[in-house]
Amino acid sequence: MRSTRSAPSPAVPYRRRRSVLAATGLVVALALTATACGGSADDPASDKADAAASQAAGAGGAGNTGDGKIQIPSEIADKLKEHGIDVDEWRDGAWKDWDQDKWLSEAEDFVNPVIEGLWKPDRMQSAKEANKTVTTQDASADQGVSDPEPAPVQASAEKTPYHDNAAPVGKVFFDTPDGPAVCSGTVVKDVNHPGKSNLVWTAGHCVHAGQGGGWYRNIAFVPAYNDLGKSEAELGNATPTEIAPYGNWWADWVSTSNEWIQGGSETGGAGATYDYAVLHVQPESGAKSLEETTGALDVDFTAPSATEVDTMGAWGYPAAPPFNGLKMFKCVDRPGRLSLSPALPTMYRIGCTMTGGSSGGGWFRVVNGDTKLVSNTSIGPEDNTWLAGPQLGRGAETLYQNMSRTYGGR
């Protein structure tokens, strides 16, 4: 996704960004793996508020039958039928087709049957960032609430192996009408299921297209993707464990804000300030929870003013040039305020050169020695000099609590 510039530079359009995550540079370098409960490159996962969260694969999930078809649990088959979708055609490959008249869009309509083996290394590498351009009209809505535009902060590469330095951070893969796409995400704790979380925080535009669109398909999370930070050429000979050290985790439930579903647009729009989402995931294989495998971070829902925070860091996998989406980067800066409209909540903004693909990546700050997720990458300017993310207040906490109580233990 991409973002826009604030006044007085309305000529530069905003773009929604696809993911960002930064760890080092904050106090104690934002030790992202401090809460890990085991799991490493040698212990892959295969061993193992208002917008309603929506059911996907269910307990059985879906899988390959060996003849190129997929198995679809009965509850998902029933839901497809309700929307006029032929289950046999879907099973035979129609899941790849995008009929705009049948694009599932309402909060309760999400379905995401697991298609085992779909996200192979070459398909992951083919996934593109999904850029969104915010218009100059959005920028001109800023009426003095924004702080001066921050100086660019050069994104720095995270240390490898990622499982030792930022295990909870990973890539979110999904299919759109334009093909495979990618964002970033972060494993977060589940307050109602301590030590057993299967929750991933990302951006709303990484799961739903917003107003007039619908849910994306085949959403999966790969923590610590490309663990050793190998180049494209080197990945050709990489082992599955090096590419996905903890395996693939499919979203069986997803929740994003009603504000994003109803107001999100190709330019971010009024939904940008509510551009967050929570995934509940299940391993493609294995039995351990995601938190047991990678560790997890607390979410800070106090929505502190930017003036009260000395430093924030953003982590992610930028995929648009000059990056290629294969390596994890981060930015650390003192946050400022960005207002898209007096009627909307103020967003956080930091200097950062990460590009599309970093959308959905977590923003972190240190509170009493603990690293907590406080936002996620939502928008940024065409010239890739800064990032902006939503404040996570009462609405975000309600969404998170609903996901935790209703789906967290499944």
VMD Tcl script that draws the C-alpha trace (Angstrom):
set ca {
  {0.00 0.00 0.00}
  {1.09 3.53 -0.32}
  {0.34 6.82 1.32}
  {0.19 10.48 0.61}
  {1.93 13.62 1.59}
  {0.33 16.04 3.97}
  {-0.11 19.73 3.24}
  {1.65 21.82 2.11}
  {2.69 19.24 -0.51}
  {-0.65 18.16 -2.06}
  {0.90 17.41 -5.44}
  {2.37 14.14 -4.19}
  {-0.27 11.40 -3.92}
  {-0.51 9.02 -0.98}
  {-0.27 5.28 -1.42}
  {-1.34 2.47 0.86}
  {1.62 0.38 1.88}
  {1.70 -3.35 2.16}
  {3.80 -3.95 5.28}
  {6.49 -2.66 7.55}
  {8.26 -3.80 10.70}
  {11.23 -2.42 12.56}
  {12.92 -3.74 15.64}
  {16.44 -2.52 16.19}
  {17.21 0.97 17.31}
  {14.66 1.20 20.08}
  {15.47 0.57 23.69}
  {17.17 -2.77 23.94}
  {16.80 -2.89 20.16}
  {13.15 -3.81 20.62}
  {13.94 -7.40 21.42}
  {11.22 -8.98 19.32}
  {12.02 -12.54 20.28}
  {12.08 -11.99 24.02}
  {8.68 -13.63 24.42}
  {9.36 -16.63 22.19}
  {8.44 -19.95 23.76}
  {10.68 -22.12 21.67}
  {10.77 -22.68 17.95}
  {13.69 -22.08 15.64}
  {14.91 -22.92 12.19}
  {15.44 -26.42 13.57}
  {11.95 -26.55 15.07}
  {9.57 -25.61 12.24}
  {5.87 -25.17 12.73}
  {5.26 -28.42 10.90}
  {6.22 -30.03 14.21}
  {4.15 -28.62 16.01}
  {-15.06 -4.24 16.43}
  {-17.58 -4.14 14.96}
  {-16.59 -5.82 11.80}
  {-17.43 -9.38 12.64}
  {-14.76 -12.00 12.45}
  {-15.67 -14.48 9.78}
  {-15.38 -18.24 9.61}
  {-13.19 -19.86 7.02}
  {-11.86 -23.38 6.94}
  {-13.19 -24.63 10.25}
  {-11.77 -27.56 12.11}
  {-11.24 -29.77 9.10}
  {-9.83 -27.22 6.73}
  {-9.51 -28.10 3.08}
  {-6.83 -30.00 1.32}
  {-5.68 -31.42 -1.95}
  {-7.35 -34.64 -3.03}
  {-4.39 -35.59 -5.19}
  {-6.24 -34.95 -8.45}
  {-5.83 -31.17 -8.46}
  {-9.11 -30.64 -6.61}
  {-9.58 -29.43 -3.04}
  {-11.67 -30.80 -0.22}
  {-14.18 -28.32 1.17}
  {-15.69 -28.74 4.65}
  {-19.48 -28.90 4.66}
  {-19.94 -25.59 6.52}
  {-17.90 -23.77 3.87}
  {-19.71 -25.58 1.06}
  {-23.01 -24.39 2.54}
  {-21.76 -20.82 2.70}
  {-20.60 -20.91 -0.91}
  {-24.01 -22.21 -1.97}
  {-25.72 -19.37 -0.09}
  {-23.87 -16.94 -2.33}
  {-24.77 -18.71 -5.55}
  {-21.36 -20.34 -6.01}
  {-21.27 -23.83 -7.49}
  {-19.30 -25.94 -5.01}
  {-18.20 -28.49 -7.62}
  {-16.89 -25.74 -9.88}
  {-15.11 -24.12 -6.92}
  {-13.53 -27.47 -6.03}
  {-12.37 -27.92 -9.62}
  {-10.49 -24.61 -9.63}
  {-13.08 -21.83 -9.71}
  {-11.55 -20.56 -6.46}
  {-9.04 -18.86 -8.77}
  {-11.78 -16.91 -10.59}
  {-13.06 -13.50 -9.51}
  {-16.67 -12.81 -10.42}
  {-17.30 -9.26 -9.18}
  {-20.99 -10.06 -8.76}
  {-20.12 -12.90 -6.39}
  {-17.18 -11.32 -4.56}
  {-17.88 -12.02 -0.89}
  {-17.71 -8.66 0.84}
  {-19.73 -8.54 4.05}
  {-18.01 -9.14 7.38}
  {-19.76 -12.48 7.90}
  {-19.01 -13.74 4.38}
  {-15.30 -14.54 4.68}
  {-14.29 -18.05 3.60}
  {-10.71 -19.25 3.23}
  {-10.42 -23.03 2.83}
  {-6.86 -24.31 3.16}
  {-5.42 -25.37 -0.19}
  {-2.45 -27.42 0.91}
  {0.67 -26.76 -1.14}
  {-0.73 -23.66 -2.85}
  {1.86 -21.24 -1.45}
  {4.99 -22.84 -2.84}
  {8.28 -20.88 -2.86}
  {7.99 -19.78 -6.49}
  {4.41 -18.58 -5.99}
  {5.45 -16.67 -2.89}
  {8.18 -14.92 -4.87}
  {5.70 -13.99 -7.61}
  {3.40 -12.15 -5.17}
  {3.34 -8.39 -5.72}
  {2.73 -5.51 -3.36}
  {-0.78 -4.09 -3.64}
  {-0.28 -0.34 -3.95}
  {-3.04 2.15 -3.33}
  {-2.82 5.83 -4.25}
  {-4.39 8.48 -2.05}
  {-5.58 11.51 -3.94}
  {-4.49 15.10 -3.42}
  {-8.01 15.78 -2.13}
  {-7.24 13.51 0.82}
  {-4.04 15.43 1.49}
  {-5.73 18.82 1.37}
  {-8.11 17.73 4.13}
  {-5.30 18.17 6.63}
  {-6.21 21.32 8.56}
  {-3.26 21.97 10.82}
  {-3.36 18.85 13.00}
  {-0.40 17.25 11.25}
  {3.15 17.77 12.41}
  {5.82 18.77 9.86}
  {6.70 16.01 7.45}
  {9.50 13.87 8.93}
  {12.91 13.53 7.35}
  {13.38 10.20 5.55}
  {14.85 7.38 7.62}
  {16.71 4.80 5.58}
  {15.29 1.33 6.14}
  {17.90 -1.02 7.57}
  {18.03 -4.77 7.08}
  {17.08 -6.95 10.04}
  {19.79 -9.28 11.30}
  {19.64 -12.89 10.23}
  {18.55 -15.48 11.05}
  {15.18 -13.85 11.53}
  {14.05 -16.58 13.93}
  {16.64 -15.27 16.40}
  {15.93 -11.56 15.89}
  {12.31 -11.04 14.83}
  {10.54 -14.40 14.80}
  {7.00 -12.99 15.28}
  {7.31 -10.93 12.08}
  {6.42 -12.44 8.74}
  {4.72 -12.10 5.38}
  {0.99 -12.30 4.65}
  {0.24 -13.87 1.26}
  {-3.14 -13.66 -0.48}
  {-4.82 -13.76 -3.88}
  {-6.50 -10.71 -5.44}
  {-8.32 -10.23 -8.75}
  {-4.96 -9.04 -10.11}
  {-3.00 -12.06 -8.90}
  {-0.94 -13.09 -5.85}
  {-0.12 -10.25 -3.45}
  {1.82 -9.77 -0.24}
  {1.77 -7.78 3.00}
  {3.49 -8.07 6.37}
  {2.16 -9.13 9.76}
  {3.06 -9.80 13.39}
  {2.18 -12.56 15.85}
  {0.39 -11.01 18.84}
  {-0.62 -12.48 22.19}
  {-4.14 -13.73 22.82}
  {-5.29 -12.29 26.14}
  {-7.87 -15.06 26.66}
  {-5.54 -17.90 25.67}
  {-2.17 -17.05 27.25}
  {0.80 -18.80 25.72}
  {-1.37 -20.37 23.00}
  {-2.05 -17.49 20.62}
  {-2.83 -18.07 16.95}
  {-3.49 -14.38 16.24}
  {-1.69 -12.27 13.62}
  {-1.98 -8.47 13.36}
  {-1.93 -6.83 9.92}
  {-3.66 -4.09 7.90}
  {-7.30 -4.18 6.84}
  {-6.35 -3.59 3.22}
  {-4.33 -6.82 3.33}
  {-7.50 -8.89 3.80}
  {-10.35 -6.83 2.29}
  {-10.46 -4.43 -0.67}
  {-12.67 -1.92 1.15}
  {-15.74 -0.11 -0.17}
  {-17.13 -1.81 -3.27}
  {-14.73 -4.75 -2.95}
  {-14.58 -7.94 -0.95}
  {-12.43 -10.40 0.96}
  {-9.19 -11.54 -0.58}
  {-8.62 -15.26 -0.92}
  {-6.11 -17.90 0.14}
  {-4.76 -15.75 2.98}
  {-1.73 -17.32 4.65}
  {0.98 -16.12 7.05}
  {4.64 -17.18 6.89}
  {6.60 -16.07 9.98}
  {10.31 -15.29 9.55}
  {10.03 -15.74 5.78}
  {13.44 -16.32 4.09}
  {15.03 -16.86 7.48}
  {18.61 -16.31 6.34}
  {17.85 -13.30 4.13}
  {19.00 -15.05 0.98}
  {19.06 -13.37 -2.41}
  {16.69 -14.31 -5.22}
  {19.39 -16.42 -6.86}
  {20.24 -18.16 -3.59}
  {16.61 -18.95 -2.87}
  {16.55 -21.18 -5.93}
  {18.51 -23.74 -3.94}
  {17.07 -22.95 -0.50}
  {15.45 -25.63 1.61}
  {11.78 -25.34 2.62}
  {12.92 -24.67 6.20}
  {15.07 -21.74 5.06}
  {12.17 -20.22 3.15}
  {9.45 -20.90 5.74}
  {11.19 -21.92 9.00}
  {7.90 -22.24 10.86}
  {5.76 -23.41 7.94}
  {2.63 -21.86 6.44}
  {-0.29 -20.72 8.61}
  {-3.70 -20.28 6.98}
  {-6.26 -17.75 8.17}
  {-9.40 -19.60 9.20}
  {-10.99 -16.45 10.66}
  {-10.39 -12.80 9.83}
  {-11.68 -9.57 11.33}
  {-11.24 -5.99 10.14}
  {-13.05 -2.77 10.99}
  {-16.43 -1.86 9.57}
  {-14.89 1.54 8.82}
  {-12.41 -0.12 6.48}
  {-15.02 -2.35 4.83}
  {-17.38 0.59 4.29}
  {-14.91 3.44 3.72}
  {-11.64 1.96 2.51}
  {-10.72 2.90 -1.04}
  {-8.03 2.60 -3.68}
  {-6.49 5.66 -2.06}
  {-6.94 4.59 1.53}
  {-9.84 7.02 1.91}
  {-11.74 7.51 5.15}
  {-10.92 3.91 6.08}
  {-7.16 4.54 6.37}
  {-7.39 5.58 10.01}
  {-9.11 2.25 10.77}
  {-6.86 0.16 8.52}
  {-6.13 -2.79 10.80}
  {-7.08 -6.46 10.93}
  {-6.60 -9.60 13.02}
  {-6.15 -13.08 11.58}
  {-6.78 -16.32 13.43}
  {-4.55 -18.90 11.79}
  {-4.00 -22.63 11.77}
  {-0.86 -24.49 10.65}
  {-0.92 -26.17 7.27}
  {0.62 -29.05 9.21}
  {1.50 -29.55 12.86}
  {-0.27 -29.01 16.15}
  {1.59 -26.31 18.11}
  {0.12 -22.85 18.45}
  {1.78 -19.97 16.63}
  {2.89 -18.34 19.89}
  {4.50 -21.56 21.08}
  {6.34 -21.66 17.78}
  {7.51 -18.08 17.29}
  {6.67 -16.11 20.42}
  {4.24 -13.18 20.39}
  {3.94 -9.51 21.35}
  {1.41 -7.64 23.45}
  {-0.79 -5.05 21.74}
  {-0.95 -1.56 23.27}
  {-4.49 -0.19 22.91}
  {-3.93 2.99 24.92}
  {-3.43 5.01 21.70}
  {-0.81 7.31 23.24}
  {-0.38 10.72 21.68}
  {2.59 10.93 19.35}
  {3.87 13.74 21.57}
  {4.16 11.26 24.45}
  {6.28 8.70 22.58}
  {10.02 9.14 22.06}
  {10.54 6.33 19.56}
  {8.56 3.92 17.38}
  {9.89 1.24 15.07}
  {8.26 -0.38 12.04}
  {9.18 -3.81 10.63}
  {8.20 -5.44 7.34}
  {9.09 -6.93 3.97}
  {9.06 -4.06 1.42}
  {8.51 -5.46 -2.07}
  {8.37 -2.47 -4.44}
  {11.66 -1.14 -5.91}
  {14.35 -0.71 -4.76}
  {13.34 -3.68 -2.56}
  {12.16 -7.08 -3.78}
  {10.15 -8.44 -0.85}
  {12.65 -11.15 0.04}
  {14.26 -9.54 3.08}
  {13.02 -8.02 6.34}
  {13.70 -4.34 7.00}
  {12.95 -1.86 9.76}
  {12.82 1.87 10.50}
  {13.01 3.63 13.86}
  {12.03 7.28 14.38}
  {10.30 9.71 16.70}
  {6.62 9.67 15.67}
  {4.64 12.69 14.55}
  {0.97 13.27 13.83}
  {-0.82 12.99 10.49}
  {-4.43 14.12 9.97}
  {-6.32 13.20 6.82}
  {-9.47 14.96 8.04}
  {-10.62 16.81 11.15}
  {-13.42 14.24 11.39}
  {-11.03 11.28 11.53}
  {-8.61 10.09 14.22}
  {-5.04 11.31 13.86}
  {-2.53 8.75 12.56}
  {1.06 8.16 13.62}
  {3.78 9.02 11.11}
  {7.50 8.24 11.01}
  {10.25 8.77 8.48}
  {10.92 5.54 6.56}
  {11.97 4.51 3.05}
  {10.22 1.14 3.04}
  {7.97 0.63 0.03}
  {4.82 -1.32 -0.83}
  {4.84 -4.81 0.67}
  {5.58 -3.45 4.12}
  {1.86 -2.79 4.64}
  {0.38 -4.42 7.69}
  {3.77 -4.74 9.37}
  {3.78 -3.93 13.06}
  {4.89 -0.71 14.71}
  {6.47 -1.16 18.13}
  {7.40 0.87 21.16}
  {8.97 0.00 24.50}
  {6.77 0.37 27.60}
  {8.48 -0.28 30.95}
  {11.04 -2.45 29.24}
  {8.48 -4.49 27.25}
  {8.13 -4.23 23.47}
  {4.50 -3.77 22.41}
  {2.73 -3.44 19.07}
  {1.16 0.02 18.88}
  {0.20 0.38 15.19}
  {0.70 -1.10 11.72}
  {1.79 0.30 8.39}
  {-1.14 1.69 6.42}
  {-0.15 4.48 4.01}
  {2.91 6.29 2.70}
  {3.87 8.82 -0.04}
  {4.78 8.14 -3.64}
  {8.38 9.08 -2.95}
  {8.64 6.57 -0.09}
  {9.97 8.96 2.55}
  {7.59 8.16 5.43}
  {4.94 5.76 6.70}
  {1.69 6.33 8.58}
  {-0.31 3.95 10.74}
  {-3.58 4.03 12.69}
  {-3.87 4.62 16.41}
  {-5.15 1.48 18.08}
  {-7.84 2.61 20.47}
  {-11.16 1.32 21.75}
  {-12.46 0.13 18.38}
  {-9.30 -1.85 17.65}
  {-9.36 -3.39 21.12}
  {-13.02 -4.41 20.71}
  {-12.22 -6.10 17.41}
  {-9.25 -7.90 19.02}
  {-11.26 -8.98 22.07}
  {-14.08 -10.31 19.89}
  {-11.60 -12.37 17.89}
  {-9.94 -13.67 21.05}
  {-13.16 -14.62 22.86}
  {-15.01 -16.06 19.90}
  {-12.31 -17.74 17.84}
  {-9.08 -17.73 19.84}
  {-9.51 -21.19 21.32}
  {-10.40 -22.92 18.07}
}
mol new
graphics top color blue
foreach p $ca { graphics top sphere $p radius 0.5 }
foreach p [lrange $ca 0 end-1] q [lrange $ca 1 end] { graphics top cylinder $p $q radius 0.2 }
display resetview
